[in-house]
Amino acid sequence: MTLVLKNGAKVLIWMQENYESYNNILKAKEIAEGMFAINGTPITSRTVSGAMRKLITDGYATKTAGTPVCYSLTDLGKTVEVIIPESKHN
């Protein structure tokens, strides 16, 4: 199990559940729209991009240069069990 920041955890979980539908090539906009469509999580593509930077640094995803930038899960990102941190403000 691993602990990642809240937005990163949500993005990673959504990607784990949906990467096969996108052939493991996802744009930030697709992730944001997909997260909103599935569970009503309001998230912008800019927030997704910020979360992805941390996921890439931690080895859970890779970034493909291009216009637009695309993201893919690594083998580690596909299999890691994610814990979403509790909010300090309830």
Secondary structure, 3 states (H helix, E strand, C coil): CEECCHHHHHHHHHHHHHHHHHCCCEEHHHHHHHHHHHHCCCCCHHHHHHHHHHHHHCCCEEEECCCCCEEEECHHHHHCCEECCCCCCC
